Amino acid sequence: MVQDLVPKEAELLPVPGRLWAIHAIVAVFQPLKALLVQSTSKGYVKALRASGCQVKEFVLGPERAFKLCLGEMAWRVEEDTDLVFLCNSNDPTGYYMPEDEVGALVRWCRDKECLLVVDEAFLPFTEKRGVVSQVVNYPNLVVLRDLSHIFNLAGMPLGYIVAHPEVAEVLTPNLSSTSPDPFTRKVGLACLMERDFIKEKRTLLKEEKTFLIKDL
């Protein structure tokens, strides 16, 4: 079950979709300088620039097949960097950064007093666990999850934020006014209890990926 990954000490905050959550986090914490990997989802850039935040980009090139080295990214987190967005698995490259490497980046950002937001919206398509379990130990870590993609919830943007209680206390007043409606919440709870659908979806994707590569 998805909720098995979330420690009891952490806070799970339902939100009306991943993109909404990105804008809400930026609006609450008001970063002055942020670090982004490129290529990645355009939603981060739009949210940051809408708030007037200075965006520093770490551009990945074809010479490395657009694969990210978190060690190199860490060195770009400067003393005045307030926020880092990391999409894992990354959109659009699909690369996944191992939990231990992301954990090292979390600690590095903690030492720099920088908030790290790890967007795991596409993680359910893999068999990886992500870094949700690390939230209770690091108040500077916020994890985003999205149910709409993996469960095909067309027209029903639904996700959740997992955060340390101290961070959740800051976020909650700004989330309550746009919390998902009761029906959407029930759908979300049903998704969180689901065991078989995600496994079947992963199996299907593996089969289709093999078919696609073979035909290409």
PEQUIRA-V868245 format. One record per residue. N is the residue number from 1. PSI is psi in whole degrees, 0 to 359 (999 if undefined). OMEGA is omega in whole degrees, 0 to 359 (* if undefined). NEAR is the number of other C-alpha atoms within 10 Angstrom. Layout:
BEGIN
n-><N	N>
psi-><PSI	PSI>
omega-><OMEGA	OMEGA>
near-><NEAR	NEAR>
END
This chain:
BEGIN
n-><1	2	3	4	5	6	7	8	9	10	11	12	13	14	15	16	17	18	19	20	21	22	23	24	25	26	27	28	29	30	31	32	33	34	35	36	37	38	39	40	41	42	43	44	45	46	47	48	49	50	51	52	53	54	55	56	57	58	59	60	61	62	63	64	65	66	67	68	69	70	71	72	73	74	75	76	77	78	79	80	81	82	83	84	85	86	87	88	89	90	91	92	93	94	95	96	97	98	99	100	101	102	103	104	105	106	107	108	109	110	111	112	113	114	115	116	117	118	119	120	121	122	123	124	125	126	127	128	129	130	131	132	133	134	135	136	137	138	139	140	141	142	143	144	145	146	147	148	149	150	151	152	153	154	155	156	157	158	159	160	161	162	163	164	165	166	167	168	169	170	171	172	173	174	175	176	177	178	179	180	181	182	183	184	185	186	187	188	189	190	191	192	193	194	195	196	197	198	199	200	201	202	203	204	205	206	207	208	209	210	211	212	213	214	215	216>
psi-><146	320	345	337	342	117	149	332	345	168	132	117	112	141	154	59	154	313	321	318	320	312	322	317	317	318	324	314	345	59	145	331	130	154	134	146	142	128	145	183	138	345	326	313	316	316	316	315	330	332	357	14	142	127	121	128	135	102	126	138	166	340	339	18	31	27	136	136	113	334	316	322	320	320	344	357	105	173	330	11	123	329	142	130	133	119	120	109	145	141	118	1	334	359	144	133	125	152	321	325	319	321	321	321	323	313	322	314	324	316	334	4	48	137	129	120	113	116	107	35	328	3	324	341	349	181	21	158	335	197	21	320	343	352	321	337	345	100	344	5	129	133	133	136	150	132	342	322	305	330	8	46	70	129	7	76	123	130	191	155	135	123	158	145	324	320	319	324	326	321	322	312	333	353	335	326	340	27	146	146	165	319	315	323	318	320	317	318	320	321	319	335	351	134	315	326	314	319	317	322	317	318	316	318	321	317	315	325	316	317	315	311	319	315	328	999>
omega-><182	185	177	183	185	180	180	182	182	179	176	184	179	180	179	175	183	182	177	181	179	179	181	180	179	181	182	187	174	179	177	180	183	179	181	170	174	15	175	182	180	183	180	181	181	181	183	182	176	180	181	181	174	184	175	185	174	189	177	184	181	180	176	182	177	181	185	171	185	176	177	179	181	181	179	174	185	183	182	176	183	188	175	173	177	178	185	4	188	173	19	189	180	181	179	177	183	183	182	179	177	178	177	178	177	181	177	179	177	181	178	183	184	178	176	178	180	181	181	182	184	182	180	177	177	177	181	183	182	186	179	184	182	185	185	182	186	178	180	180	174	181	176	173	181	180	187	184	186	183	176	181	181	179	180	179	185	178	178	176	173	186	172	181	179	179	179	179	178	184	190	181	181	180	188	184	181	179	179	181	184	181	180	177	179	176	180	179	178	178	181	180	186	179	192	188	182	178	179	180	179	179	179	181	177	180	182	178	178	179	182	181	180	182	177	*>
near-><11	13	13	10	12	18	16	11	13	20	21	21	18	23	25	21	21	24	20	17	23	21	18	17	20	19	16	14	13	15	22	16	19	25	23	22	18	19	18	20	19	11	13	21	22	13	20	23	13	12	15	12	18	15	19	17	15	15	12	16	12	7	7	9	9	15	17	21	12	16	13	10	16	17	10	15	22	15	11	13	21	21	26	26	20	23	25	23	23	23	18	11	16	15	14	19	19	15	16	11	12	19	16	14	21	27	17	17	24	16	11	16	16	24	22	26	21	22	24	22	24	21	20	22	17	16	10	13	14	24	21	22	18	20	22	21	11	19	18	23	27	25	24	25	24	26	22	21	16	17	15	10	13	9	7	15	19	26	25	21	24	23	28	22	17	13	17	19	12	13	19	16	10	14	20	12	8	11	16	20	10	9	8	16	17	12	14	23	11	10	19	14	12	15	11	9	12	19	15	10	16	16	13	12	14	13	11	12	12	12	11	10	8	8	7	6>
END
